[in-house]
């Protein structure tokens, strides 16, 4: 399993958007993304911790490899 990078919340939303997720709503600095029945909550921080990013990917059902490939 490849290492997850330190990314901003905006970058995470951008990459998940490339994977078919759309912003459903935002309250404060947390964005809720949806893709069909699956969804996730992304904090819009300058740097999201790696463990939080792993939880976001687990919650959304996206593999680490697919998430990292979305950057290209």
Helices and strands as residue ranges (DSSP letters): H 9-18, E 22-27, E 30-35, E 38-43, H 50-60, H 64-69
